Amino acid sequence: MSRYKDAYFVAGSVSGIGAFIKIVGCIIAVVFIFAFLVLGAASKSTPLIFGGIGIATSVGVPIYILGVLVSAIGQHTKATMDCAVHTSPFLSDPEKAEVMSIR
């Protein structure tokens, strides 16, 4: 039963890392936008502001998408574990519920 719990822990960790990567992508994009807004306002350059927004988008969006993919891998692993636990002939129903954190 501990291998199932370990697998659920790994799946949850991978999903959490994906969420963290998504947050980092958003923070990086916001920092880039803020920095280029400040630089553009200081130099009174509108193209610099729009260029900064483009750079922030081209950096932040791929990082966010990477986070979505990592999180999806974690969710897929959780779903696979649900199937493995549900169909296991070696676990009783209360043990299945305990491993799947249903009760």
DSSP file (Angstrom, degrees, kcal/mol; ACC not computed):
  #  RESIDUE AA STRUCTURE BP1 BP2  ACC     N-H-->O    O-->H-N    N-H-->O    O-->H-N    TCO  KAPPA ALPHA  PHI   PSI    X-CA   Y-CA   Z-CA
    1    1 A M     >        0   0    0      0, 0.0     4,-1.8     0, 0.0     3,-0.3   0.000 360.0 360.0 360.0 -25.3    0.0    0.0    0.0
    2    2 A S  H  >  +     0   0    0      1,-0.2     4,-2.8     2,-0.2     5,-0.2   0.826 360.0  60.2 -70.0 -28.4    2.9    2.3    0.6
    3    3 A R  H  > S+     0   0    0      2,-0.2     4,-2.3     1,-0.2    -1,-0.2   0.881 105.2  49.1 -66.9 -34.2    3.9    2.3   -3.1
    4    4 A Y  H  > S+     0   0    0     -3,-0.3     4,-2.5     2,-0.2    -1,-0.2   0.924 111.8  48.2 -67.5 -43.4    0.5    3.7   -4.0
    5    5 A K  H  X S+     0   0    0     -4,-1.8     4,-2.2     1,-0.2    -2,-0.2   0.912 112.2  49.8 -62.7 -41.1    0.8    6.4   -1.4
    6    6 A D  H  X S+     0   0    0     -4,-2.8     4,-2.5     2,-0.2    -1,-0.2   0.910 110.4  50.0 -62.8 -41.7    4.3    7.2   -2.7
    7    7 A A  H  X S+     0   0    0     -4,-2.3     4,-2.6     1,-0.2    -2,-0.2   0.899 110.4  49.3 -65.0 -39.9    3.0    7.3   -6.3
    8    8 A Y  H  X S+     0   0    0     -4,-2.5     4,-2.6     2,-0.2    -1,-0.2   0.881 110.3  52.2 -64.9 -36.7    0.2    9.7   -5.3
    9    9 A F  H  X S+     0   0    0     -4,-2.2     4,-2.3     2,-0.2    -2,-0.2   0.931 110.8  46.6 -63.7 -44.9    2.8   11.8   -3.5
   10   10 A V  H  X S+     0   0    0     -4,-2.5     4,-2.7     2,-0.2     5,-0.2   0.922 112.7  49.9 -62.8 -44.2    5.0   12.0   -6.6
   11   11 A A  H  X S+     0   0    0     -4,-2.6     4,-2.3     1,-0.2    -2,-0.2   0.913 112.2  47.4 -62.2 -42.4    1.9   12.8   -8.8
   12   12 A G  H  X S+     0   0    0     -4,-2.6     4,-2.3     2,-0.2    -1,-0.2   0.878 111.7  51.3 -65.4 -37.1    0.9   15.6   -6.4
   13   13 A S  H  X S+     0   0    0     -4,-2.3     4,-2.6     2,-0.2    -2,-0.2   0.919 110.0  48.3 -65.5 -43.9    4.4   16.9   -6.3
   14   14 A V  H  X S+     0   0    0     -4,-2.7     4,-2.1     1,-0.2    60,-0.2   0.916 112.3  49.3 -62.8 -42.3    4.6   17.0  -10.1
   15   15 A S  H  X S+     0   0    0     -4,-2.3     4,-1.9    -5,-0.2    -1,-0.2   0.900 111.8  49.2 -63.5 -40.2    1.3   18.8  -10.3
   16   16 A G  H  X S+     0   0    0     -4,-2.3     4,-2.3     2,-0.2    -2,-0.2   0.879 108.3  52.6 -66.0 -38.7    2.4   21.3   -7.6
   17   17 A I  H  X S+     0   0    0     -4,-2.6     4,-2.5     2,-0.2    -1,-0.2   0.895 107.7  52.9 -63.4 -39.1    5.7   22.0   -9.5
   18   18 A G  H  X S+     0   0    0     -4,-2.1     4,-2.1     2,-0.2    -2,-0.2   0.908 108.7  49.0 -61.3 -42.2    3.6   22.7  -12.6
   19   19 A A  H  X S+     0   0    0     -4,-1.9     4,-2.1     2,-0.2    -2,-0.2   0.900 110.7  51.3 -63.6 -40.0    1.5   25.2  -10.7
   20   20 A F  H  X S+     0   0    0     -4,-2.3     4,-2.5     1,-0.2    -2,-0.2   0.911 108.3  51.1 -62.8 -42.9    4.7   26.8   -9.4
   21   21 A I  H  X S+     0   0    0     -4,-2.5     4,-2.4     1,-0.2    -1,-0.2   0.894 108.5  52.4 -62.7 -39.7    6.1   27.1  -12.9
   22   22 A K  H  X S+     0   0    0     -4,-2.1     4,-2.0     2,-0.2    -1,-0.2   0.918 110.2  47.8 -61.9 -42.4    2.8   28.7  -14.1
   23   23 A I  H  X S+     0   0    0     -4,-2.1     4,-2.6     1,-0.2    -2,-0.2   0.912 110.7  51.4 -64.3 -42.4    3.1   31.3  -11.3
   24   24 A V  H  X S+     0   0    0     -4,-2.5     4,-2.8     1,-0.2     5,-0.2   0.906 107.9  52.9 -61.8 -41.4    6.8   32.0  -12.1
   25   25 A G  H  X S+     0   0    0     -4,-2.4     4,-2.0     1,-0.2    -1,-0.2   0.908 111.1  46.3 -60.1 -42.3    5.8   32.5  -15.8
   26   26 A C  H  X S+     0   0    0     -4,-2.0     4,-2.4     2,-0.2    -2,-0.2   0.912 112.7  49.6 -66.5 -42.3    3.2   35.1  -14.8
   27   27 A I  H  X S+     0   0    0     -4,-2.6     4,-2.6     1,-0.2    -2,-0.2   0.920 110.4  50.2 -64.1 -43.4    5.6   36.8  -12.4
   28   28 A I  H  X S+     0   0    0     -4,-2.8     4,-2.5     1,-0.2    -1,-0.2   0.920 111.0  49.4 -61.1 -42.9    8.3   37.0  -15.0
   29   29 A A  H  X S+     0   0    0     -4,-2.0     4,-2.6    -5,-0.2    -1,-0.2   0.923 112.0  47.9 -62.4 -43.9    5.9   38.5  -17.5
   30   30 A V  H  X S+     0   0    0     -4,-2.4     4,-2.8     2,-0.2    -2,-0.2   0.903 111.4  50.4 -65.0 -40.5    4.7   41.1  -15.0
   31   31 A V  H  X S+     0   0    0     -4,-2.6     4,-2.8     2,-0.2    -2,-0.2   0.926 111.6  48.0 -63.7 -43.9    8.2   42.1  -14.1
   32   32 A F  H  X S+     0   0    0     -4,-2.5     4,-2.6     2,-0.2     5,-0.2   0.931 113.0  48.1 -61.4 -45.3    9.2   42.5  -17.7
   33   33 A I  H  X S+     0   0    0     -4,-2.6     4,-2.2     1,-0.2    -2,-0.2   0.939 113.8  46.7 -61.3 -46.6    6.1   44.6  -18.4
   34   34 A F  H  X S+     0   0    0     -4,-2.8     4,-2.4     2,-0.2    -2,-0.2   0.924 112.6  49.7 -62.0 -44.8    6.7   46.8  -15.4
   35   35 A A  H  X S+     0   0    0     -4,-2.8     4,-2.7     1,-0.2    -1,-0.2   0.921 113.8  44.6 -61.9 -44.3   10.4   47.2  -16.2
   36   36 A F  H  X S+     0   0    0     -4,-2.6     4,-2.7     2,-0.2    -1,-0.2   0.816 110.7  54.8 -73.3 -28.1    9.7   48.2  -19.8
   37   37 A L  H  X S+     0   0    0     -4,-2.2     4,-2.4    -5,-0.2    -2,-0.2   0.924 111.7  44.7 -65.6 -42.6    6.9   50.5  -18.7
   38   38 A V  H  X S+     0   0    0     -4,-2.4     4,-2.4     2,-0.2    -2,-0.2   0.939 116.4  45.6 -65.7 -46.5    9.3   52.3  -16.4
   39   39 A L  H  X S+     0   0    0     -4,-2.7     4,-2.1     1,-0.2    -2,-0.2   0.908 114.8  48.2 -63.2 -41.1   12.0   52.4  -19.0
   40   40 A G  H  X>S+     0   0    0     -4,-2.7     5,-2.2     1,-0.2     4,-0.7   0.876 112.7  47.8 -67.5 -37.6    9.6   53.6  -21.7
   41   41 A A  H  <5S+     0   0    0     -4,-2.4    -1,-0.2     3,-0.2    -2,-0.2   0.879 111.7  50.6 -70.0 -37.0    8.1   56.3  -19.5
   42   42 A A  H  <5S+     0   0    0     -4,-2.4    -2,-0.2     1,-0.2    -1,-0.2   0.882 120.8  33.6 -68.3 -37.3   11.6   57.5  -18.5
   43   43 A S  H  <5S-     0   0    0     -4,-2.1    -1,-0.2    -5,-0.2    -2,-0.2   0.445 104.8-127.5 -97.3   0.3   12.7   57.8  -22.1
   44   44 A K  T  <5 +     0   0    0     -4,-0.7     2,-0.6     1,-0.2    -3,-0.2   0.909  58.9 147.1  54.5  46.4    9.3   58.8  -23.4
   45   45 A S     >< -     0   0    0     -5,-2.2     4,-1.3    -6,-0.2    -1,-0.2  -0.918  33.2-174.9-119.3 105.8    9.5   55.9  -26.0
   46   46 A T  H  > S+     0   0    0     -2,-0.6     4,-2.4     1,-0.2     5,-0.2   0.890  86.5  56.8 -66.4 -40.5    6.2   54.2  -26.9
   47   47 A P  H  > S+     0   0    0      0, 0.0     4,-2.7     0, 0.0    -1,-0.2   0.863 103.9  55.0 -60.0 -32.7    7.9   51.6  -29.1
   48   48 A L  H  > S+     0   0    0      2,-0.2     4,-2.2     1,-0.2    -2,-0.2   0.896 108.0  48.8 -65.0 -39.5   10.0   50.6  -26.1
   49   49 A I  H  X S+     0   0    0     -4,-1.3     4,-2.0     2,-0.2    -1,-0.2   0.949 114.8  43.4 -64.8 -48.8    6.8   50.0  -24.1
   50   50 A F  H  X S+     0   0    0     -4,-2.4     4,-2.1     1,-0.2    -2,-0.2   0.868 113.0  52.7 -67.7 -34.8    5.2   47.9  -26.8
   51   51 A G  H  X S+     0   0    0     -4,-2.7     4,-2.6    -5,-0.2    -1,-0.2   0.895 108.4  51.4 -63.4 -39.7    8.5   46.0  -27.4
   52   52 A G  H  X S+     0   0    0     -4,-2.2     4,-2.8     2,-0.2    -2,-0.2   0.882 108.1  50.8 -64.4 -38.8    8.6   45.3  -23.7
   53   53 A I  H  X S+     0   0    0     -4,-2.0     4,-2.2     2,-0.2    -1,-0.2   0.903 111.3  49.2 -65.3 -39.8    5.1   43.9  -23.8
   54   54 A G  H  X S+     0   0    0     -4,-2.1     4,-2.5     2,-0.2    -2,-0.2   0.910 112.6  46.9 -64.2 -42.1    6.0   41.7  -26.7
   55   55 A I  H  X S+     0   0    0     -4,-2.6     4,-1.5     2,-0.2     5,-0.3   0.918 111.2  51.5 -65.7 -42.9    9.1   40.5  -25.0
   56   56 A A  H  X S+     0   0    0     -4,-2.8     4,-3.0     1,-0.2     5,-0.3   0.897 112.7  46.4 -60.4 -40.1    7.2   39.8  -21.8
   57   57 A T  H  X S+     0   0    0     -4,-2.2     4,-1.9     1,-0.2    -2,-0.2   0.915 111.1  50.7 -68.1 -42.7    4.6   37.8  -23.8
   58   58 A S  H  < S+     0   0    0     -4,-2.5    -1,-0.2     1,-0.2    -2,-0.2   0.713 120.7  35.7 -71.6 -18.1    7.3   35.9  -25.7
   59   59 A V  H  X S+     0   0    0     -4,-1.5     4,-1.2    -5,-0.2    -2,-0.2   0.840 120.6  43.8 -96.0 -45.4    9.0   34.9  -22.4
   60   60 A G  H  X S+     0   0    0     -4,-3.0     4,-2.5    -5,-0.3    -3,-0.2   0.879 108.0  55.7 -72.1 -39.9    6.1   34.5  -20.0
   61   61 A V  H  X S+     0   0    0     -4,-1.9     4,-2.8    -5,-0.3     5,-0.2   0.928 107.1  47.8 -64.9 -46.8    3.7   32.6  -22.2
   62   62 A P  H  > S+     0   0    0      0, 0.0     4,-2.4     0, 0.0    -1,-0.2   0.899 113.2  49.4 -61.4 -37.1    6.1   29.7  -23.0
   63   63 A I  H  X S+     0   0    0     -4,-1.2     4,-2.0     2,-0.2    -2,-0.2   0.923 111.9  48.6 -65.5 -42.2    7.0   29.3  -19.4
   64   64 A Y  H  X S+     0   0    0     -4,-2.5     4,-2.2     2,-0.2    -1,-0.2   0.916 110.7  50.6 -62.1 -43.0    3.3   29.3  -18.5
   65   65 A I  H  X S+     0   0    0     -4,-2.8     4,-2.4     1,-0.2    -1,-0.2   0.896 107.6  53.6 -63.5 -39.3    2.6   26.7  -21.1
   66   66 A L  H  X S+     0   0    0     -4,-2.4     4,-2.5     1,-0.2    -1,-0.2   0.911 108.1  50.9 -59.3 -41.7    5.5   24.6  -19.7
   67   67 A G  H  X S+     0   0    0     -4,-2.0     4,-2.5     1,-0.2    -2,-0.2   0.888 108.4  51.5 -62.7 -39.6    3.8   24.8  -16.3
   68   68 A V  H  X S+     0   0    0     -4,-2.2     4,-2.3     2,-0.2    -2,-0.2   0.919 111.1  48.1 -62.7 -43.2    0.5   23.7  -17.8
   69   69 A L  H  X S+     0   0    0     -4,-2.4     4,-2.0     2,-0.2    -2,-0.2   0.916 112.6  47.4 -65.0 -43.7    2.2   20.7  -19.4
   70   70 A V  H  X S+     0   0    0     -4,-2.5     4,-1.9     1,-0.2   -52,-0.2   0.919 113.0  49.2 -64.2 -42.8    4.0   19.7  -16.2
   71   71 A S  H  X S+     0   0    0     -4,-2.5     4,-2.3     1,-0.2    -1,-0.2   0.881 108.9  53.3 -63.1 -38.2    0.8   20.0  -14.2
   72   72 A A  H  X S+     0   0    0     -4,-2.3     4,-2.5     2,-0.2    -1,-0.2   0.871 105.6  53.8 -65.4 -36.4   -1.1   17.9  -16.8
   73   73 A I  H  X S+     0   0    0     -4,-2.0     4,-2.2     2,-0.2    -1,-0.2   0.918 109.4  48.5 -63.0 -42.3    1.5   15.2  -16.4
   74   74 A G  H  X S+     0   0    0     -4,-1.9     4,-2.1     2,-0.2    -2,-0.2   0.909 112.3  48.1 -62.9 -42.5    0.9   15.2  -12.7
   75   75 A Q  H  X S+     0   0    0     -4,-2.3     4,-2.3     2,-0.2    -2,-0.2   0.883 110.7  51.6 -66.6 -37.5   -2.8   15.0  -13.2
   76   76 A H  H  X S+     0   0    0     -4,-2.5     4,-2.3     2,-0.2    -1,-0.2   0.899 108.7  50.9 -65.4 -39.7   -2.4   12.2  -15.7
   77   77 A T  H  X S+     0   0    0     -4,-2.2     4,-2.3     2,-0.2    -2,-0.2   0.897 109.0  51.5 -64.4 -39.9   -0.3   10.3  -13.2
   78   78 A K  H  X S+     0   0    0     -4,-2.1     4,-2.4     2,-0.2    -2,-0.2   0.924 110.2  48.9 -61.1 -43.8   -3.0   10.8  -10.5
   79   79 A A  H  X S+     0   0    0     -4,-2.3     4,-2.0     1,-0.2    -2,-0.2   0.893 110.3  51.0 -64.1 -39.5   -5.6    9.5  -12.9
   80   80 A T  H  X S+     0   0    0     -4,-2.3     4,-2.4     1,-0.2    -1,-0.2   0.902 110.4  49.3 -63.3 -41.0   -3.5    6.4  -13.7
   81   81 A M  H  X S+     0   0    0     -4,-2.3     4,-2.9     2,-0.2     5,-0.3   0.885 106.8  55.7 -67.1 -37.9   -3.0    5.7  -10.0
   82   82 A D  H  X S+     0   0    0     -4,-2.4     4,-2.5     1,-0.2    -1,-0.2   0.926 110.4  45.9 -57.6 -43.9   -6.8    6.0   -9.5
   83   83 A C  H  X S+     0   0    0     -4,-2.0     4,-1.9     2,-0.2    -2,-0.2   0.910 113.3  49.0 -65.5 -43.1   -7.3    3.3  -12.1
   84   84 A A  H  X S+     0   0    0     -4,-2.4     4,-0.5     2,-0.2    -2,-0.2   0.907 115.0  43.8 -65.1 -42.2   -4.5    1.1  -10.7
   85   85 A V  H >< S+     0   0    0     -4,-2.9     3,-0.9     1,-0.2    -2,-0.2   0.920 112.2  52.8 -69.3 -42.8   -5.8    1.4   -7.1
   86   86 A H  H 3< S+     0   0    0     -4,-2.5    -2,-0.2    -5,-0.3    -1,-0.2   0.871 115.9  39.1 -61.5 -37.6   -9.5    0.9   -8.2
   87   87 A T  H 3< S+     0   0    0     -4,-1.9    -1,-0.2    -5,-0.2    -2,-0.2   0.420  85.4 121.3 -95.3   2.0   -8.7   -2.3  -10.1
   88   88 A S    X<  -     0   0    0     -3,-0.9     3,-0.7    -4,-0.5     8,-0.1  -0.503  46.8-162.3 -69.8 124.8   -6.1   -3.8   -7.6
   89   89 A P  T 3  S+     0   0    0      0, 0.0    -1,-0.2     0, 0.0    -4,-0.0   0.571  86.2  66.5 -79.5  -7.7   -7.2   -7.2   -6.4
   90   90 A F  T 3  S+     0   0    0      2,-0.1     2,-0.4     0, 0.0    -2,-0.1   0.514  91.1  70.9 -91.9  -5.3   -4.8   -6.8   -3.5
   91   91 A L  S <  S-     0   0    0     -3,-0.7     2,-0.1    -6,-0.2     0, 0.0  -0.911  72.9-136.5-115.5 139.2   -6.6   -3.9   -1.7
   92   92 A S     >  -     0   0    0     -2,-0.4     4,-2.6     1,-0.1     5,-0.2  -0.390  36.0-100.3 -80.6 168.5   -9.9   -4.0    0.1
   93   93 A D  H  > S+     0   0    0      1,-0.2     4,-2.4     2,-0.2     5,-0.2   0.909 123.5  49.5 -60.4 -43.6  -12.4   -1.2   -0.4
   94   94 A P  H  > S+     0   0    0      0, 0.0     4,-2.0     0, 0.0    -1,-0.2   0.892 111.9  49.6 -62.7 -35.7  -11.5    0.6    2.8
   95   95 A E  H  > S+     0   0    0      2,-0.2     4,-2.7     1,-0.2    -2,-0.2   0.901 109.8  51.1 -67.6 -39.3   -7.8    0.4    1.8
   96   96 A K  H  X S+     0   0    0     -4,-2.6     4,-2.5     1,-0.2    -1,-0.2   0.924 110.6  48.9 -61.0 -44.5   -8.6    1.8   -1.7
   97   97 A A  H  <>S+     0   0    0     -4,-2.4     5,-2.9     1,-0.2     6,-0.8   0.884 111.8  49.6 -63.6 -37.6  -10.6    4.7   -0.1
   98   98 A E  H ><5S+     0   0    0     -4,-2.0     3,-1.0     3,-0.2    -2,-0.2   0.933 112.5  46.0 -67.9 -45.0   -7.7    5.4    2.2
   99   99 A V  H 3<5S+     0   0    0     -4,-2.7    -2,-0.2     1,-0.3    -1,-0.2   0.896 114.5  47.3 -65.3 -39.6   -5.0    5.4   -0.5
  100  100 A M  T 3<5S-     0   0    0     -4,-2.5    -1,-0.3    -5,-0.2    -2,-0.2   0.432 110.6-123.7 -82.2   1.9   -7.2    7.5   -2.8
  101  101 A S  T < 5 +     0   0    0     -3,-1.0    -3,-0.2    -4,-0.3    -4,-0.1   0.867  68.3 135.8  58.3  40.6   -7.9   10.0    0.1
  102  102 A I      <       0   0    0     -5,-2.9    -4,-0.2    -6,-0.2    -5,-0.1   0.823 360.0 360.0 -86.1 -34.3  -11.6    9.5   -0.3
  103  103 A R              0   0    0     -6,-0.8    -1,-0.1    -9,-0.1    -5,-0.1   0.442 360.0 360.0-109.9 360.0  -12.4    9.2    3.3
